[in-house]
Amino acid sequence: MARKIAPYAGMLGPLLFTLSFTIHGMLLPGYDPVRRYISELSIGRHGWIQIVSFIFLGVALLLFAPALKAAFPSGKASRSAPVIFRIIAVCYFLSGPFVTDEMAMFDNQQTLHGVLHGIFGAVVFSLSAASCFVLWYRFRGNDGWKPLSAYTLATGIAMAILIGLMKAGQLKAGLLSDWAGAVQRCCLVLFYVWVFILAYRLRKPIRTGAGLPNLEI
């Protein structure tokens, strides 16, 4: 049962999370989605909406991880990919209750919960990009997944570039202050779209040859 719902969790989690922070950001008075980070939606009276969204996405990705294990029971990425997604899931889950400090990605976090949120965020961004490269390494040698190989690599490269821009903004305050939220959203949405497509493909086994599942290394 868990394996049957896993792909749908992988599609639903990122989709609802994206809709949530997009609508919330547009409707929240005084909040500028282009300039401010998604995590800052957790601050204030209506912050519970974003907190719940973080927790929901964490649970969804945790449910999604078994789909990767079922699809790749052996060979390249068979162990690393599910573990990476589980770590990302836990970090998203914990990012909910450990609320960030305002504009903390340009300045140092001031509270313990802010510091922890920053650590979880760094892990999420790093491993999200890494997951693309890990699965690209698997896809490129697997006939059933080759059509997704180039797209996966491109997503990983684009995310790495955007993460680099975000890091540059942290090192030099003001460098990306007018576009910080937009850069972060572009990076995350790239990952969420890729996860959605991956989860969609995992609804049914990828088959090759005589109709047997392709489990080749």
N, C-alpha and C positions, 0 to 999 in steps of 0.2 A: 504493500500500500504506500509506504514512504517513498519508494522509488517511482511510483506512478505520479505522485503529486510533486516530486522534486523539480521537474522541468517547469511546471506551472508556477511554482514558488519563485524560480529564477526569472520568470517573465513578469509576474505580478509585483514582486518586491521593488525592483528598480523603477517600474512604470509608475506605481502609486507614490513612491518617494519623490520622483521628479515632479509629478503633478502637484504633490503637497507643497514642496518648497517653492514651486513656481507661482501657484495661486496665493499661497500665504505671503510671499514676498511682494506680490503686486497689490495685495489688499491691506498690508500692514502700514498704517500711517507713519510717515517719516523714514521708512526703510527704502533704501536704494539698492535693488538687486544687482545693478552694474558695479557698484562701488563696494558693497558690503558682502561678507561671507555668509554662506548658508547657515553655518553654525550659530550665527548671531540671531537667527530667528528663535533660538531657544531662550533668549534673554527676555525678561519682562512678563507682563500679564498673560500674553497669549503664547508664551514659550512652550507650554505643555504640548502644543500641536507638533512642533518640530521634535521635541523629546520623544513623543510617541512614534513619530515617523522614523527616527533613528532606530528605536527598539524594533519596530516592525520590519525594517529592512534587514537588520541583523538576524532576526528569526528566519526571514525568507531566504537569505543566503545560506544560513545554516542548514535549512531544509533542502536547498539546492545542491549542496556539496555531494551527497550520495549519488546524484545523477552522473557526475563526472567519474566517480569510482566505478559505477556500473558500466559506463560507456568505455572506459579505459582500465580494465581490470589488470592489465599487465603492460610492460614496456614503458616507453618514455612518458613522463608526466603522470603515470598511473598513481603514484604516491604523492608527489609534490603538489599537483593541481588541487586535489580535494583538501589537502592540509592548508594550502594558501587561502582557499576560499573560506575555510573554517575560521582561520585567524582574522581575515577581513570581517567576517560576520560578527565575531565576538567584539572586535573593536568598534564596529558600528553600534552594536547593542549597548556597549558601555559608554559610547559617546553621548547617549541620551541623558542618563542621570548625571554624568559629569559635564556640567554646562561650561562652555567656553567663556572667556572674558572678552569684553567688547574690543574689537579691532586688535585682538591679541596677536594676530599673525604678523603684524608690523612691529609690535612691541612685545616685551616679555610678558608671559602670563603672570598674573598677580596673585592668584589663589591656587590652592591645591587642586581643586576640581578643574580649574583652567589648565594647569600644567598637565594633568592626566588627559584631559581632552586633547591637548596639543600632541601628546605622545600617540594617542590612539589615531589621531588624524594623520600623523606622519606615517604610521604603519599602513593605514588604509591606502594612502596615495602611492606609497612605494610598492606595496604588494599588488595593487590593482594593475599598475604598469607591468610589474614582473610577471603576473599571471598571463598576460598577453604573450610575452616572449616564451614562457614555459610551454604554453599550449601551441604556439606557432611551431616550436621545435618538434612537437608531436605531429601536428597537422601536415607539415611539409613532407613527411615520410609515410603518410597514410592516405591511400587513394580515395577513401571515402570522405576524408576531411580536407583534401587539397584545395577545393574551391573556396574554403574559408581561410586558407593559409595566408595569402597576401593581405587580405583585409585585417586579419589578426595582427600581423607584423606592423602594418601601417598604423593601426590603433595604438599599439605599444609605443611606437616611435613618436607619434603625435602627443601622447600623454607625457612621455619623458620630456619633450620640449616644453610643454605647458607647465609641468612641475618645476622645471628649471626656471621658468619665468616667475613662478610663484616664489621660489627660493630667492631669486634676485630681489624681489620685492621685500622679502623679510630682511635681507642683509642691508638694504638701502631704503630707509623709510621714505615714502613719497614717490618712489620710482613707478609703482603701479597703483597708487592710491585711487586713481579715478577709474581703474578697470579691474580691480582686484576680484570683485565678485563675478564679473563676466569671464575672466580667465579660469577661475575655479570651476564655474559651472560648465564651461566648455570641456574641461578636463574630465569632470565627473560624467557628463552626459555621453561623451565618447565611450567611456567604460560601460555605462548602463545600456546603451544601444547594443554594444558588442555582447554583453551578458544576455540581453533579451534574445538576440539572434542565436547565440550559442544554445540557450535553453530551448528555444523553438526547435532547433535541429535535434536536440536530445529527446524530444517527445517520442521518437521512434528510432530504433537502432539504424545506424548507417550501414547499408549492405553493399557488398561488392561481389564480383565473381559469380559463383553459382547460387548466390542468395544467402550466403552465410555471413554472420556479422564479421566485420573487418577488425580483428584484434591484433593485427601485425604490428611489430615494433617499427 
